[in-house]
Amino acid sequence: MKKIVSCLAGLGLAVAASNAFALSVNANGSSNGTQVSASQGLFPGLTAGVGYFETDDAGHTNKAYSGSLMFSPYTPIVDLSVGARYQYWDAHDGDGGGVGLGGSAYVDTPIPLVSVGGYGFYTPDGLTHGDYQKGYEYGAQLRANLVANTYGYVGYRYVRADFDNHSESTIDSGPVFGVSVGF
């Protein structure tokens, strides 16, 4: 029995140690907005993240705070991630939050160390609270691995939200430039 407990404890420590350095920090900007986020591996294939997004694309400052839980199954061809993200809006048209479902997919290109893909989240009316009724965000990116665990990217981001007593509004849209660093 002691051997089984020792083996399980050793396995737990090995998993914890391998994920201790699985921290990733991401920052990007566009002509009207900035976004920073961090994610930490919890277990192999499971990542938790937090983020902050601010934009004035619609003529008013809009801020969003988020937390996510993403699952990344092993797939040999596609870098795939699916999960949920809670996002709270402090926007000109209203305040409130909701749970969005979505993910991302990236594939390598024939150019070494370069991948292309996109991401998206949809927050339906039934998973929101406050003034926030529904929304979606999607983007496309071209990523280049700069050095180990670090890549730069260019892409396009589109964020749209619907708040009580307001029509849907584009919160942010346009080209995005960013960098992601893993530790």
C-alpha positions as CSV (number, residue, x, y, z in Angstrom):
1,M,0.0,0.0,0.0
2,K,2.9,2.4,0.8
3,K,4.3,1.8,-2.6
4,I,1.1,2.7,-4.3
5,V,0.8,5.9,-2.3
6,S,4.4,6.7,-3.0
7,C,3.9,6.1,-6.7
8,L,0.8,8.3,-6.8
9,A,2.5,11.1,-4.9
10,G,5.5,11.0,-7.2
11,L,3.2,11.1,-10.2
12,G,1.4,14.0,-8.8
13,L,4.6,15.9,-8.2
14,A,5.9,15.1,-11.7
15,V,2.7,16.5,-13.2
16,A,2.8,19.6,-11.0
17,A,6.5,20.2,-11.8
18,S,5.9,19.8,-15.5
19,N,3.1,22.4,-15.4
20,A,4.9,24.7,-13.1
21,F,6.5,26.4,-16.1
22,A,3.5,26.2,-18.4
23,L,2.7,29.9,-17.9
24,S,2.0,31.9,-21.1
25,V,1.6,35.7,-21.3
26,N,0.0,37.3,-24.4
27,A,-0.3,41.0,-25.3
28,N,-1.7,42.5,-28.5
29,G,-2.9,45.8,-29.8
30,S,-4.8,47.4,-32.6
31,S,-5.4,51.0,-33.6
32,N,-8.2,51.2,-31.1
33,G,-7.6,48.6,-28.5
34,T,-5.3,46.6,-26.3
35,Q,-5.5,43.1,-24.8
36,V,-3.4,41.3,-22.2
37,S,-3.9,37.7,-21.0
38,A,-2.2,35.0,-19.1
39,S,-2.8,31.2,-19.0
40,Q,-1.5,28.4,-16.8
41,G,-1.6,24.7,-17.5
42,L,-3.4,22.9,-14.7
43,F,-3.1,19.4,-16.1
44,P,-1.9,18.0,-19.4
45,G,-4.4,19.3,-21.9
46,L,-6.3,21.6,-19.5
47,T,-5.5,25.3,-19.2
48,A,-7.0,28.2,-17.2
49,G,-6.6,31.8,-18.2
50,V,-7.4,35.4,-17.3
51,G,-7.6,38.4,-19.5
52,Y,-8.2,42.2,-19.9
53,F,-9.4,43.9,-23.0
54,E,-9.9,47.6,-23.6
55,T,-11.1,49.4,-26.8
56,D,-12.5,52.7,-27.9
57,D,-13.3,51.5,-31.5
58,A,-17.0,52.4,-31.1
59,G,-16.2,55.9,-29.9
60,H,-16.5,55.1,-26.2
61,T,-14.1,53.2,-23.9
62,N,-15.3,49.6,-23.4
63,K,-13.5,47.2,-21.0
64,A,-13.8,43.4,-20.6
65,Y,-12.5,41.1,-17.9
66,S,-12.4,37.4,-18.6
67,G,-11.6,34.0,-17.2
68,S,-11.4,30.8,-19.3
69,L,-11.0,27.1,-19.0
70,M,-9.8,25.4,-22.2
71,F,-9.2,21.7,-23.2
72,S,-6.6,21.0,-25.8
73,P,-6.7,17.3,-26.9
74,Y,-3.8,15.8,-28.7
75,T,-4.2,16.0,-32.4
76,P,-1.2,15.4,-34.7
77,I,-2.1,17.9,-37.4
78,V,-4.1,20.7,-35.7
79,D,-3.3,22.7,-32.6
80,L,-6.9,22.6,-31.3
81,S,-8.5,24.0,-28.1
82,V,-12.1,24.1,-27.0
83,G,-13.8,25.4,-23.9
84,A,-15.6,28.2,-22.1
85,R,-14.8,31.8,-21.2
86,Y,-16.6,34.0,-18.8
87,Q,-16.4,37.6,-19.8
88,Y,-17.7,40.7,-17.9
89,W,-18.2,43.9,-19.8
90,D,-17.9,47.4,-18.4
91,A,-19.1,49.1,-21.6
92,H,-20.7,52.4,-22.7
93,D,-23.9,50.6,-23.5
94,G,-24.1,48.6,-20.3
95,D,-22.5,46.3,-17.8
96,G,-22.9,42.6,-17.5
97,G,-21.3,39.3,-18.3
98,G,-21.8,35.9,-19.7
99,V,-20.3,32.5,-20.5
100,G,-19.1,32.1,-24.1
101,L,-18.4,28.7,-25.7
102,G,-15.7,28.4,-28.4
103,G,-12.1,27.6,-29.1
104,S,-9.3,27.8,-31.6
105,A,-7.5,25.8,-34.3
106,Y,-4.1,26.4,-35.9
107,V,-2.2,24.4,-38.5
108,D,1.4,24.6,-39.6
109,T,2.2,26.0,-43.0
110,P,4.8,24.9,-45.5
111,I,6.9,27.8,-44.2
112,P,8.9,26.5,-41.2
113,L,7.9,27.8,-37.8
114,V,4.8,29.5,-39.2
115,S,1.2,28.6,-38.5
116,V,-2.2,29.9,-39.5
117,G,-5.6,29.7,-37.8
118,G,-8.3,31.4,-35.9
119,Y,-10.4,31.5,-32.8
120,G,-14.0,32.3,-31.9
121,F,-16.4,32.5,-28.9
122,Y,-20.2,32.8,-28.9
123,T,-22.1,34.0,-25.8
124,P,-25.8,33.1,-26.2
125,D,-28.6,35.0,-24.5
126,G,-29.3,32.2,-22.0
127,L,-25.8,32.3,-20.5
128,T,-25.7,36.1,-19.7
129,H,-26.6,38.5,-16.9
130,G,-26.9,42.2,-16.3
131,D,-27.3,44.4,-19.4
132,Y,-25.3,42.0,-21.6
133,Q,-27.6,40.0,-23.8
134,K,-25.4,38.1,-26.3
135,G,-22.2,38.5,-28.2
136,Y,-19.5,37.0,-30.3
137,E,-15.8,37.4,-31.0
138,Y,-13.7,35.9,-33.7
139,G,-10.3,36.4,-35.2
140,A,-7.8,35.0,-37.6
141,Q,-4.0,34.9,-37.1
142,L,-0.7,34.2,-38.8
143,R,1.8,33.2,-36.2
144,A,5.6,32.9,-36.4
145,N,7.7,31.2,-33.8
146,L,10.4,33.7,-32.9
147,V,12.4,31.7,-30.3
148,A,11.5,28.8,-28.0
149,N,8.0,29.3,-26.5
150,T,7.7,32.7,-28.0
151,Y,5.8,33.8,-31.1
152,G,4.6,36.9,-32.8
153,Y,1.4,37.2,-34.8
154,V,-0.6,39.4,-37.0
155,G,-4.3,39.0,-37.6
156,Y,-7.8,40.4,-37.6
157,R,-10.2,40.6,-34.6
158,Y,-14.0,41.3,-34.6
159,V,-16.0,41.8,-31.3
160,R,-19.7,42.4,-31.3
161,A,-22.1,42.7,-28.3
162,D,-25.8,43.2,-27.7
163,F,-26.8,45.1,-24.5
164,D,-30.3,45.8,-23.1
165,N,-32.1,48.7,-24.8
166,H,-29.4,49.1,-27.4
167,S,-28.9,47.6,-30.8
168,E,-26.0,45.3,-31.4
169,S,-22.8,47.2,-31.7
170,T,-19.3,46.5,-33.0
171,I,-17.0,46.8,-29.9
172,D,-13.8,46.3,-31.9
173,S,-12.7,45.3,-35.4
174,G,-9.5,45.5,-37.4
175,P,-5.9,44.4,-37.7
176,V,-4.1,43.1,-34.5
177,F,-0.4,42.7,-33.8
178,G,0.8,40.8,-30.8
179,V,3.3,38.6,-29.1
180,S,3.0,35.5,-26.8
181,V,5.7,34.4,-24.4
182,G,5.7,31.0,-22.6
183,F,7.7,30.2,-19.5
